[in-house]
Amino acid sequence: MSFTDMASRIGAIQGTLARVSGTTATARPEPLSAGTGAVASMYAGGTTGTNSALPAAPSTPAAFTQALQEAMASPAVLAPKTAPPVPAPSVAPGSGTAVAKPDAVRNEPQAKAGGVDGSDVVAAAKKYLGVPYVWGGNNPKIGLDCSSFVQHTFKDLGVGLPRVARQQATQGTEVPSLAQAKPGDLIVTRGGGHIGIYLGDNKMIHAPRPGESVSIRKLFETDATIMTIRRIVPSETPAPAAAKPASGTTKDAAIEQAELTAAVQRALFSTAVNGA
């Protein structure tokens, strides 16, 4: 390869590096020889169809060596910096629309004295321990899948839920994080493909997969992998208020007791006197 060809290639390399780095290379001040003038003028004029001016080809061995060293040391050959990945926002179940999760439980189910709460859900769910998993199963005597297990649990308590997990994931009130979950809440994972019932103490009860049965396991999922947590019933119900006595009842009973005690004492005194 002739010196002119090598000089031309060095000019092309510098022009490419200039385009990659996003900077405009300037032509070198060295004079050009007659043999390289045509090549140098081509690079100095830029590549056809672009506005970026390319550097002139080096015309002497010394300029060639300097250009090669600068090209090899150019920061443009370094890998470009990339921005850090942006966390994906939460997605509303079944909608594909990004939504922001609340910081606290909103629209908490209203607790009623004597009503169903999370502890009732846990007790009802545990009755199905050992029932085989059957995909699409809806008969506890034969087998249940994850969503039918949840549906049957709440049905036993008089609470209706849809049949499939993705629909169940839209029911009740959203719980923002696992730290705020209470026994009886629904835990939805796998993008809505699986659902179970939270028991507290970082455990859930669920119908896992074919070949297994309804069982309790530790939660290995985190907020990042849980699709949503839903609260269907209150986490607890208030204790019934103590019945207030009718007005004057306590006072009247105390008076009657005092009068009865006095009567007994008078009777005893009279007996003792008459018997003397």
HUKA-V56612 format. One record per residue. BURIAL is # if it has 16 or more other ideal C-beta (glycine too) atoms within 10 Angstrom, else .. Layout:
BEGIN
((BURIAL) (BURIAL))
END
This chain:
BEGIN
((.) (.) (.) (#) (.) (#) (#) (#) (.) (#) (#) (#) (#) (#) (#) (.) (#) (#) (#) (.) (.) (.) (.) (.) (#) (.) (.) (#) (.) (#) (.) (#) (.) (.) (.) (#) (.) (.) (#) (#) (.) (#) (#) (#) (.) (.) (.) (.) (.) (.) (.) (.) (#) (#) (#) (#) (#) (#) (#) (.) (.) (.) (#) (#) (.) (.) (#) (#) (.) (.) (#) (.) (.) (#) (.) (#) (.) (.) (.) (.) (.) (.) (.) (.) (.) (.) (.) (.) (.) (#) (.) (.) (#) (.) (.) (.) (.) (.) (.) (.) (.) (.) (.) (.) (#) (.) (.) (.) (#) (.) (.) (.) (.) (.) (.) (#) (#) (#) (#) (#) (#) (#) (.) (#) (#) (.) (.) (#) (.) (.) (#) (.) (#) (.) (.) (.) (#) (.) (.) (#) (.) (.) (#) (#) (#) (#) (#) (#) (#) (#) (#) (#) (#) (#) (.) (#) (#) (.) (#) (.) (#) (.) (.) (#) (#) (#) (.) (#) (#) (#) (#) (#) (#) (#) (#) (#) (.) (#) (.) (.) (#) (#) (#) (#) (#) (#) (#) (#) (#) (.) (.) (#) (.) (#) (#) (#) (#) (#) (#) (.) (.) (.) (.) (#) (#) (#) (#) (.) (.) (.) (.) (.) (.) (#) (#) (.) (.) (.) (#) (.) (#) (.) (.) (.) (.) (#) (#) (#) (#) (#) (#) (#) (#) (#) (#) (.) (#) (.) (.) (.) (.) (.) (.) (.) (.) (.) (.) (.) (.) (.) (.) (.) (.) (.) (.) (.) (.) (.) (.) (.) (.) (.) (.) (.) (.) (.) (.) (.) (.) (.) (.) (.) (.) (.) (.) (.))
END
